[in-house]
């Protein structure tokens, strides 16, 4: 259990939260329609929608001792890498493939800046795919640059779940229902030995969520999975090392019955420990270790009317927040420093009495924490992990009209990284 006692302004609320929630992941709605998981994604000819599809990846060194200190500056710099890409894509469902009856999808896509959402090229890529099982197979069309190929390819519609189809719950699910399965991901072709699941895949139907920006009600499910591997690798032709790799994966999906999904997100965080010494069979006197990390997030968001919202292009660091805004930001040096060495951004939000408010904080870089204050400086709501994984979600109905303050921060001191904040 995480220790919320280190937040002085939350101490008075901790006991009540423990009694009410029991620290279980809460449902978004305790009542509502049932969900048949196997029918969650249905592609009907004539359906069309536009999306922003982006990915961010970071890898680097967490800790190193001994032999690795002898590496050159160039070698160490090469271990620190980051990528950030995004596309705007428009999907149209065509008539089924005449030979197999499988759904066909026409994709028109354009690269965009992941921060400003501005187009990076005037030309559009146009590609036709067929959805065969858990794959999207290219039939014809433009040659998409390799770095954008995975974003343009609509494979997320084919492999939207980590749960194998034959292991999906057969009965209709109600909010709060859970299931377990063995993973439907290829873990065998891995450079550091076969990656084995650590425990079963866990899935949860969290509930139904109103999405005013799309005018729809979506069913939210999430799945989590942990994997690990151990192997012997050669650091050099004469120096063997022991490698242990651990990875945590999470998949989030918002389904809209009879329509394209509203949103999807895949997250991965892994660490790799490489140890050289007597236990690995290394030559006498040669000892050391290094711990690498990798963080990856893919986010897919359906757009209202196919148009990028102007607010989504803002890169903010604390400002006025309006209902319906979607903003991105960064916590780190230069951000406001809160108590206990926490970085934070503070947003001013006007809210009317009696109008339900939803605030969501998502990050692939840190364990998100979200708090809401009234204009008297009193905490009226807070959340750690109710948004799925380590993301935060606050649902609050203001008792009075006025100014409220949204505090974006991290659960652990010293964490930094990018985030996405949305309100409705």
Secondary structure, DSSP 4 states (H G I P E B T S, - for coil): ---GGG-GGGHHHHHHHHHHHTTPPPPS-SSS--B-GGGS----TT-EEEEEEEEEEEEEEEEEEEGGGGS-HHHHHHH-EEEEEEEEEEEEEEPPPTTT---EEEEEEEEE-TTT--BS-S--EEEEEEEETTEEEEEEE----HHHHHHHS-HHHHS--SB-GGGS-SSPB-TT-EEEE-B-S--SS-TTSPPEESS-EEEEEEEEEEETTTTEEEEEEEEEEEEEEEEEEEEETTEEEEEEEEEEEEEEEEE-TTS--SEEEEEEEEEEEEEESGGGTPPTT--EEEEEEEEEEEEEEEPGGG---GGGG-B-SS-EE-TT-EEEEEESTTSEE-GGG-EEEEEEEEE-TT-EEEEEEE-SSS-EEEEEEETTS-EEEEESSTTSTT-EEEEEE-SS-EEEEEEEEESSTT--EEEEEEE-
